[in-house]
Amino acid sequence: MKGFFIGLSKLILGIAVALILLSMAGVATARYFMGRLSVLPPKPLYGDEMPTAAQVEPEAAPEAIPAAPEPVAEAPAAPEPELEDGAYNAVVVQPIGLVMREGPGVNYPQVGGVDVNEAVVVLEEPDDQAWVKVRVVSNGQEGWVKAGNTRRTE
């Protein structure tokens, strides 16, 4: 009878150890995949946003740090360009950004995109108020976006 209880206790202890090891392996695997999936992929680049070989700068070798930096005179601020008649400054308020098209409609091809909170100049608002022509301030690209997704700024 004593041997039966010793054998039974070894069986129960072995099953318990196996279950603990399996659960620890499952937790480690879950943490690994959660860590891998939490990293966002790089932002996609479209058409003319692709860097050319001339735009990509090779990394320079680190140089010695000078003892004291030389004072740099600040350049005068460039005056803001005058806006055309009827044009105004705005920012994109659509949380996912906007797709820019060659013309006012979804049947026109895409020419780029505009991120949320990016500054644009609204150049033209047709009478139907469905689409507006904009110019992106940062790169000067022009195109049409769906109306109602920008907010006028002062």
C-alpha positions as CSV (number, residue, x, y, z in Angstrom):
1,M,0.0,0.0,0.0
2,K,2.9,2.4,0.8
3,G,4.4,1.8,-2.7
4,F,1.0,2.7,-4.3
5,F,0.8,6.1,-2.5
6,I,4.5,6.8,-3.4
7,G,3.8,6.0,-7.1
8,L,0.5,8.0,-7.1
9,S,2.3,11.0,-5.5
10,K,5.1,10.8,-8.2
11,L,2.4,10.7,-10.9
12,I,0.6,13.8,-9.6
13,L,3.8,15.7,-9.0
14,G,5.0,14.9,-12.5
15,I,1.7,16.1,-14.1
16,A,1.9,19.3,-12.0
17,V,5.5,20.0,-13.1
18,A,4.6,19.3,-16.7
19,L,1.6,21.7,-16.5
20,I,3.7,24.4,-14.9
21,L,6.4,24.1,-17.6
22,L,3.8,24.2,-20.4
23,S,2.1,27.3,-19.0
24,M,5.5,29.1,-18.6
25,A,6.4,28.2,-22.2
26,G,3.0,29.5,-23.3
27,V,3.4,32.8,-21.4
28,A,6.9,33.3,-22.9
29,T,5.6,32.6,-26.4
30,A,2.7,35.0,-25.9
31,R,5.0,37.8,-24.6
32,Y,7.4,37.3,-27.6
33,F,4.6,37.7,-30.2
34,M,3.0,40.6,-28.4
35,G,6.4,42.4,-28.4
36,R,6.9,41.7,-32.1
37,L,3.4,42.9,-33.0
38,S,3.6,46.1,-30.9
39,V,6.2,47.7,-33.3
40,L,4.6,49.7,-36.0
41,P,5.8,49.1,-39.6
42,P,7.5,52.0,-41.4
43,K,5.3,54.6,-43.1
44,P,4.7,53.7,-46.8
45,L,6.1,56.1,-49.4
46,Y,4.1,56.9,-52.6
47,G,5.3,58.0,-56.0
48,D,7.3,61.1,-55.8
49,E,7.9,60.7,-52.0
50,M,10.5,57.9,-52.8
51,P,14.0,59.1,-52.0
52,T,16.4,59.1,-54.9
53,A,20.1,58.1,-54.6
54,A,21.1,61.8,-54.6
55,Q,18.8,62.5,-51.6
56,V,20.0,59.7,-49.5
57,E,23.1,60.9,-47.6
58,P,25.7,58.4,-46.5
59,E,26.5,58.4,-42.8
60,A,29.5,60.5,-42.1
61,A,32.3,59.2,-39.9
62,P,32.1,60.8,-36.4
63,E,34.5,63.7,-36.1
64,A,36.2,65.2,-33.1
65,I,34.0,67.5,-31.1
66,P,35.3,71.1,-31.2
67,A,36.2,72.7,-27.9
68,A,33.8,75.6,-28.1
69,P,31.1,76.1,-30.7
70,E,31.3,79.2,-32.8
71,P,28.4,81.6,-32.5
72,V,26.0,81.4,-35.4
73,A,24.2,84.5,-36.6
74,E,20.5,83.8,-37.0
75,A,19.2,84.2,-40.5
76,P,16.3,86.7,-40.8
77,A,12.9,84.9,-41.0
78,A,11.7,84.6,-44.6
79,P,8.5,86.5,-45.2
80,E,5.4,84.4,-45.7
81,P,4.4,84.2,-49.3
82,E,1.2,86.2,-50.3
83,L,-1.8,84.0,-50.8
84,E,-3.8,84.2,-54.0
85,D,-7.3,85.7,-53.9
86,G,-9.7,83.3,-52.2
87,A,-6.9,81.1,-50.8
88,Y,-6.5,80.5,-47.1
89,N,-4.3,78.5,-44.7
90,A,-5.7,75.4,-43.1
91,V,-4.7,72.1,-41.4
92,V,-5.9,68.6,-42.0
93,V,-8.3,67.4,-39.3
94,Q,-9.1,63.9,-40.6
95,P,-7.4,61.5,-38.1
96,I,-6.1,59.1,-40.8
97,G,-4.9,61.8,-43.1
98,L,-6.1,62.5,-46.7
99,V,-5.5,61.1,-50.1
100,M,-4.7,63.7,-52.7
101,R,-5.9,63.2,-56.3
102,E,-5.3,64.9,-59.7
103,G,-8.9,66.1,-59.9
104,P,-12.0,66.6,-57.9
105,G,-13.3,63.0,-57.6
106,V,-12.4,59.5,-56.8
107,N,-12.1,58.6,-60.5
108,Y,-8.9,60.7,-60.7
109,P,-5.6,59.0,-59.9
110,Q,-3.9,59.5,-56.5
111,V,-0.9,61.9,-56.5
112,G,0.0,61.6,-52.8
113,G,-1.3,62.0,-49.3
114,V,-1.5,64.5,-46.4
115,D,-1.0,63.6,-42.8
116,V,-3.2,64.7,-39.9
117,N,-2.4,68.2,-38.5
118,E,-0.3,69.0,-41.6
119,A,-0.5,72.6,-42.9
120,V,-2.1,73.2,-46.3
121,V,-3.2,76.1,-48.4
122,V,-6.7,75.8,-49.7
123,L,-6.4,77.2,-53.3
124,E,-9.9,76.5,-54.7
125,E,-13.3,75.6,-53.5
126,P,-15.8,74.7,-56.2
127,D,-19.5,75.6,-55.9
128,D,-20.5,72.0,-55.1
129,Q,-18.2,72.1,-52.0
130,A,-17.5,68.3,-52.4
131,W,-13.7,68.7,-53.1
132,V,-11.1,71.4,-52.5
133,K,-7.8,72.0,-54.2
134,V,-4.9,72.3,-51.7
135,R,-1.2,72.8,-51.7
136,V,0.9,71.1,-49.0
137,V,3.0,73.8,-47.3
138,S,5.9,71.4,-46.5
139,N,6.6,70.2,-50.0
140,G,4.5,72.4,-52.4
141,Q,2.6,69.4,-53.8
142,E,-0.9,70.3,-55.1
143,G,-4.0,68.1,-55.5
144,W,-7.6,67.7,-54.6
145,V,-8.9,66.4,-51.3
146,K,-12.4,65.6,-50.0
147,A,-14.0,68.8,-48.5
148,G,-14.8,69.0,-44.8
149,N,-11.5,67.4,-43.7
150,T,-9.6,70.7,-43.3
151,R,-10.0,73.5,-40.7
152,R,-9.2,77.1,-41.5
153,T,-6.3,78.6,-39.4
154,E,-5.5,82.3,-38.8
